[in-house]
C-alpha cells in the first residue's frame, strides 16, 4: 500500500497521566466506548514510550527529538528551583528555538493548525501555542489546573495554589477566569473549543480546502481528581476490593487481549511514600480511597465522551476517513502523594486545609483537591515497574492507539509490540503528508533534525520494523537514567529511590523489570553504559551530584 496523494488530516489526542491499562482497549473496566471504536478499526501499540513526565514528553512530541535538546531537559518547575540546570542549552524550560515545531512545519506547508487543551511548554505569550505555529488555540499554559477552574484567592489576590497559576490563553490573548466559557469543566470545554475551531474551518471555503492538524491535549485524569458526581456514582463499589485486586484483574485482561504474555512475571507493588498496604487500612480509609479511584474512573470516561464528540463531528463532516487519529498518554499513571514532594509538601497541605473541602461527601467537586496515590497508580501500570516520574517501564511505557483507513491490514483490529517513541510522531506525520523536515535551517534560524523514526512504512506495510535492531534510545529525568538497545535496557536509579548502581533487564523476557542481569551480562552492561555516555554527550544531558538529587519529587520516601 502506498501513501495517498491526498494529504491526511491529523488529530492528536493526549491524556494526562493515564495509566497503561486505564482504558477499555487495554483491559480496563472503565467505560471508554469511543476509544474502543478507534482501537477496533485501528491498532494498539504496546511498545510505545514517552518521557517519564508531562512537559518533557510534550517537547518530544512537538519536536521529534530528545527533551534534553528541545528545551525540557527537566520540567520547568524543576529547573526553576535548581541552579545546576539553569543556563544550559536544552534546559530553557520551554519548547526552545533550536527545534522546528510540528505545527510550525505543517502550517508553513498549507495545513490549518488547531489546538485546545494543556500546553505545558511555556507560560509566556512568546512561548505559547500561538507563537509556535497554531492558527487557533485555546490553552491552559501550566502543567495542570482545577478542572472546574475553581481558583480560591489569598488575601493578596493571588491564586492559593502557587505552583499552578491559572493561566489560560486564546490565540494571543490571556484570559481571566471570568472570561472562560461557562459552565467550565476541562474535558468538556477543551473538546467544545476544538469543535468550534473545526466548525469555523468548515465554514471557510479557503480553510476547508486545506488539510488540518488538530491537537487535543486533555488535563484529565491529572489531579486534582474531579468529575461529574452522577458519573462518579456509576462506579460506586467497583473498587472496594482495593488496588492489588484491581492490578490483578487488569493484568488478566491484558493477557486475555494478547497485549501481555501469559507467562509474564509482573513487578511487585512497591510501597513508596511508606504507605500502608491495603490490608492494614481501616474501613473508613478504604471507603475514602475507593471513592478517589471512582472519581478517577469517571474522569477517564468523561474524557472518552468528549473524544467521541470530536470523532462524531469529523464523521458528520465527512472528514473522518481522511483523518489520521493518534491517541496517547504523556507518561505513566501519577502515583505521587503531593504532600510528600519537596516542591509542594507542607505548603499544599496548609492551602488545601484552608481553602478546600476534601470530606468524603464533597470530594471530586470543584472545591476539593485530591490525588489517589502510588497503589492505585501501580494498578494501572501492571505488569510494569512503578509509575510517572520513574525511568522504569511503568513511567515511560504508555498506551497509544492509531486509527486511519490506510493502516496496513496486518495491523488493523490488532496490536503491535514494536518499539516506538513519542519522538517518532513528527517524522511519521511529515512522511504521511508527503513533506520533509526543513533540515538544519527553519525560518531563518538553525534547528536540530529529529531523532525519531517514521512509522509510515511500517503502518503501511512496506517495512517489517521501525527502529533498527541495534538502535540506541536514552532517557533521563529527575536523576534517573536509562539506555536501551533492542530488548536490553540498563537502568540507573539513585538513592534513596534505588540501589545507586546500573541494573540490566531483558524486556523481551522480563517486561516487569524483575530479574537484574547486571552480573550475568557484565559485558553487555558495560557496552550499554558506554552508549549512555554517548547519549549524554549528544543531548547535553546535565547529570547532578548525589546531594542534588533530593530535588527529585518522585520515588520512595
N, C-alpha and C positions, 0 to 999 in steps of 0.2 A: 504494500500500500504506500502511496506517495502523499506528500503534503498537498492539500487542496490549494488551488490558485487563489481562492478567496481567503483573505486574512481572517483568522478566527477572532471573535471577541474573547476576552479573558475575564473571569470572575474569580478572585482570590478571597476566600473566607478564612479568617483566623480566629480560633477560640483561644481564650486567655487562661493558661494554667489548667488545661483539660488533661486528665489522665488518659493513658493508652487505651484503657477498656471502659471509658465513660460514655460511650455511645453504642447504639444498637449494632452497627456493623462490626464492632469489636467486642461483642458479647455482653453488653450492659443490659440491665433490667430497666434502665431509664428509657422512656418513650422518645424515640427520635425518628419518626417515620420519613421525614424529608431527607435525612442523611442515609437512611436505609434505601431510599429510592435512588439516590446518587450512586451508592455502592452497588446496588443491584445491576445498574446499567454501566458500571464503570469498574474500577479496580481499587482495591485497598492495598496500600503499601505497609509492610510490616518491618521494613528496614530503613525507614525514614528517620533522619537525625537532624537535630537542631543544636543550638547552644543550650546551656542549662538554665537560662533566664531570659526574660522578655525582650528587652531592647537589643541585646547582642544578636538574638535571632532575627529581629526585625531589620537590623542593619545588614545582615547576611542576605535576607530575602530581597531587600531593595537594591543591593549592590552586586550580588553574585560572587562576593568574595568574603574573606575571613573578617570576623568582627574586629580583630586587632588592627586591621588595615582600614576598615570602614568608619572608624571613629568611636566604637563602643568596645574598646579593649576591656573595659569594665563598665558596669552600669554607671550612668552619670551620677547616681546617688552615692556610689562608692567612690568615684573619682573625686567628687567634691569634698569628701572628708578625709582623703588620703593623699598627702603631698607627694608620695613616692610615684604616683601615676601622673600627676599634673605636669603639663608642658611637653609630654611625649607625643610624637605623631601616632595617630590611631587611638588616642585617649582624649579626644576633644569632648566626649560626652554627647555628641550629636552625630548625625549622618554627615560625614565631612565632605569637603570638595575634592578629595582625592578619588572619589568614585562617581561614575555616571549612574544616577538612579534609574530604576526600571521605568517609572512614569515619565521621566525626562526623555529617555530614549524613545519610548513609544509615542509620546506627544510630538516629538520632532519628526516622527515618521508617519504622521497622519492619524494617530489614534486619539479618540476622545477619552480623557483620563478623569476618573471619578473616584472619590473616597468618602467613606463615612465610618467613623469609629475611632479607635485608640491609635495614636501616633507613636509616642514614647521615643522620638528620635530628635527632640529639641523643643525647647519651651518658648522660643522667640519667633517673631514674625519671619526673620531671616532663615530660620531652620525649620519652618513649618511645612506642612504638605503643600501649601500654596506656593512656597519658594522652591519646592523640589519636584515640580512637574505636574501637579494635579490641576486640571482646568477648574474643577469644582470640588470643594472639600468641606466636610463638617467633621471637626476633630476634637477629641479630648487629648490635649498635648501630653500630660504626665502619664505615669505608669498605671494609674488606677483612679477610681473615684467612686463616690457614693452612687449606686445605681439609680437612685431616685433624685439625685442632685440635691440632697439634703445636706447643707453645709452650715452647721452652727458656727456663729461668730463669737470670738472672745471679746473682752472689754475694749481692746484696742482696735476692734473692727476687722481683724484678720481671721482667716479660717482656723478653727480649733485643731484640725488635723494638719500640722505644719508641713509634713513631708509629702503631702498630696495636694498642692494648690489646685483649686477648681478652675483650671484654665481651658476654656473652650474657644475654638475659632471656627468661623465660617468664611472660607476663602481667605482674604487678607485682613479680616476684621475680628478682633477679640470680642467675645460675647460675655456679658454679665449673666449671672444666674437667672435674673429676671427676664432676660432675652431668650432663654432656652424654650423650646417647644413644650407645651403643657397638655395633658399630664405627662411627666417625664419618667420613663424607665429606660435604661440604657439600650437594651437589646431592641426594644420597640422603636425607639427614636432613631437609632443608627440605621435600622432597616428602612424606616419611613423616609429618611433623608436620601438614602441611596435610591429608593424608588422614585422620589421626587426628581432626582437628577437624571435617572433613566427616562422618566416621562418627559422631561424637558428636551432630552436628546431626540426622543421620538417626534416631538412637536417641531423640531428644527430640521428643515429639509437638508441643510448643509451638514449638520452633525449626524443625522440619520444615515447619510451615505458613507459615513466613516465607521470603522470598527471601534469598539470601546475596550478599555481596561478599567474594570471596576474592582475596588478594594474595600472589603467589608470586615474590618478587624473589630470583633466584639470585645467588651471588657468582661463578659461572662465566661466561665464561672469564677473569676478572680474575686477574692474577698474585697469588701465586706459581703457576707452571704446575705442576699436579699432577693426576694421573689414574691410573686402574687400569692397571697395567703390561700386562695382557693386551689391553686396548683400545688402548693406545699401540702395541703390536706390530702391530695391524691396519693401521696407517698407515705402517709401516716402508717407506721408499723412495719414498713418494708425493711427497715434497717435495725430493728430491735435486737437482732442476734449479734450485732457488733461487726467491727471491721475485719476480724480474722475470718469469720464465716463468709462475709462478702468477698474477700480476696479469694477464697477457695471456690466460690461459685463463679466468679469472673474468670478465673483460670480454667475451670472446667469448660466454660462456654467458649473460651478462646481455642481450646484444644478441639472441641466439637466442630468448630468452624474451620479447622485446619490452619489456624493462624499461629499456633504454637504447637511444637512437637509433643506428642503424648508422653514421651519419656523425659520431659524437661524436669530439672531439679530447680524449683523456684528458690530465689534468695530468701533466707529467713527474714521475718519482720524485725527491724532494728528499733530498739527502744530509745529513740532520740529524745532530747529535751527531758530525759528522766521521767517520762510519763508512765503511769501505772498500766499494766496490761488490763484489758477489758474485764477479765475475770475478777479483778480486785476493785472495780468501780462499784459505787453504791447504786441502787436502783434509780435514784434521782439523777445521779451523774450520767448514767446510761440513757435515761429518758431525754435529758438535755442534749447530749452528744448525738443521739439518733436524730433528733429534730434538726440539728445542724446539717447532717447528711441529707435529710429530706429537703431542706432548703436548697442545698447544692444541686440535688437531682432536678428540682423544679427550675432552677436557673438554666440547666442544660436543656431541658425540654422547651423552655421559653425561647432560648436561643434557636433551637431547631425549628420552632414555629415560625420565627422570623426569617430563617433561611428559606422556609417553604414559601413565604410571601414573595420573596425575590425570585425564586425559581418559577413560581406560578406566573408572575408578571412577564418574565422572559418568554415563557411558553405562550402566553396570551398574545405577546407582541410578535410571535414567530421568530424569536431570536435564539431560543434555547439550543436548537440543533447546531447553530453556528457559534456556540459559546463553550469554550474550554473552562470547566469548573474545577478548581482545586480547593479542597478543604483541609485544614491542618490545625494542630495546636502549636503554640510557640515554645513549649517546654513541657516537662512532666508536671504532674499534679503538685500543687503547693502544699507542703507539709509543715511549714514553719509555724511556730507559735510566736506571734508578733511581739508579745510582751517579753520574750526571751532574746530578742535581737538587739545587738548593741546600738543600732541606729534608731531604735524606737523605744524598746524597753519600758522604763518607768514612766516616761512621758506619755506614751499612748494609753497605759493603764489608767493614769490620772484623768486624761482627757475623756476617755470612754465613761469612766465613773461619773464625771461631772455633766457631760452633755448627751449621753445616750442611755437608752433603756434596753438592757440585754436580758430582761426577765424572760422566762420560758414562754409566756403568753405573747410577748412583743417581739421576740427575736425573729429576724427575717424581714421586718418592716423598715421603713425609711430611717427611723431614728434608733436603729440598732446597728451594732458594728462588731461582727464576729468572723471567725475562721474555724476550720474544722480539725486541723492538726495532723500530725505525722501518721497516725494509724489509719485514718480514712484515706490519706494520700497514698499510702502503700497498698491499700486495697485496689486502687486504680492504676497501679503500675506493674502488677504481677505479670510475668514471673521475674521482672527485673529488680535490680537493687536500687532502693531509695527513691528520690523524687526531685522536684525542682531544686536547683542550686547545687546538685551533685553531678559530678562528671561521669558517674556510673550510668548504666543504660536507663534506669528509672528517671533520670533527669534529662536525658537527651534523645531517647527513642520515643517518637510521638506518632499518633495516628495521622494518616494522610490519605485522602480519597481523591481520585481523579475521575472526571466524567466528561466524555465527549464522544460523538459518533465515530471519530477517526481512530479510537483506540483499537489496537490490533485484536482480532477475535480471540487470540490465545489468552488475552488478559481480561477481557470483559467478563463480568459477573464472577470475578475471582480475585486473587490476591497474588502479590509477589513479595518475596523476601529480599529482593535485590537491594544492595546497599545504596542509599541515596542520601543527599543532604539538602538542606534548605538553600545552600548556595547554588544548587542546580536549577532552581526555578527560573532565574533570569535568563541564562543561556537557552533553556528549553523554550521559553516563550518567544525569544527572539528568533530561534530557528523555526518554530511553528508559524511565525508571522512572516518568514522569508526575509528576515532582517539580520544584520550583522552588528556586533558590538562596535562602537566607534573606535576601539583600539586604545592608543595611548594619549589621544587628544580629544577633548569634547568641549564644545562651547568656549574654545579659546584657552582652556586650562589643561594641564597634564592630568591624566586619570589612570587608574590601575585596571588591568584586564581581569576578567573573572577567573576565580579558581574553581568554580563549579563546572560540571559537565552536563551537556544537554541530554535530556531523556528522549528526545524526539525519535531517534532511530529505534530505540528500544520499544517505545509505546506504539510505534507504527509498524513494528515487526521486522525491520531491516537489520537490527543488531540483536545479539544474544546477551549482551551485558552493557552496563552504563560506564562504570569505572573500571579501569584496568585492574587485573588481579593483584598487582603489587603497588597499587596507588596508596599514597600516604595521606591520612587526614588527621589533623590535630585539634585539640580543644584545650582551653584554659579559662577558668573563671573562678574568682574568689580563692585563688591559690591552689585549686585542684587542677590536675594536669592529666592529659590522656593523649596517646598516639596510637593510631590503628593502621594496620596493613593487612588487607584481605580480611580473614576471620580473626586475626590476632589483635588484641588490644592490651596495651600497657597502661596502667593507671597509677598515679601518684596522688595520694590523699594525705595531707599533712596532719599532724597532731593539732588539736585534740580530736579531729573528726576521723582520722585514720591512723595507719601504722607508721607514717613518715618514711615510707620506702616504696619502691616500684613493685607493683604486682602485675601478674600476667594472666590473661584469660583467653581461651579459645571460644569465641562467641558462637561458633557453629555447633559445638557440642555442649556448651555451657553458657547459654544466653543470660542466665541468672547471675553470672559472675560469682560463682560459689567456690570453685576449685582454683586456687592460686598456683600457677605452674612456673613461678619465677625460678625456683630451684631446679626443677626438672628440665627447663628450657633456657638455661643461662645464656647461651649464645644468641638465641632468638631475642631474649630480653635486651641484651647488650646492644644488638643491632637496632631494635626499636628505640632505645634511649638515644642512640646516635641520630636517628631520624628525628627524634624530639628536639635535639639541639639544632638541627637544620630548620625545623619548623619555627622555633623561637627566633632564629636569625632572619628567616624570610618574612615573618609577620611583625617583627618588632615587639614581640610579647615581653612585657615587663614582669620579671619574677621578683617576688618580695621575700624579705628575710623572715625567718620563723616568728620573730617577735611582732612583725607587722601583720601576720596572718589573722590575728584576732579581729581584724576589720571584717572578716568574712561573717556574714549574718546567718549562715546556714550550717547545719550539722549538729552532731550530738552535743549536749551540754551536761 
